[in-house]
Amino acid sequence: MTLADVAPMKKARIRALQDDFAPYERQRLIDLGAVPGTEVQVRGAAAFGGLRAYGLRGAIIGLRQQQAQRILVEEVA
């Protein structure tokens, strides 16, 4: 499952970042704390599907759908 598949207000745990991220994108996500084992919560979405807001280690970050589809997660109960 990917981060893009997680329903609003649900939590997931990051399993891996796919290899097709550009190096600068991957490093930015890692710097923000998007590493395996980190819990992330879907906080909200733009009205027309542009960006989604995610809670991650006390911060709120915005990711595009294409980025969220490349982050592998497992759902947290």
Beta strands, then each sheet from edge to edge (+ up, - down):
strand 1: 11-17
strand 2: 39-45
strand 3: 51-56
strand 4: 59-64
strand 5: 71-75
sheet 1: 4+ 3- 2+ 1- 5+
end
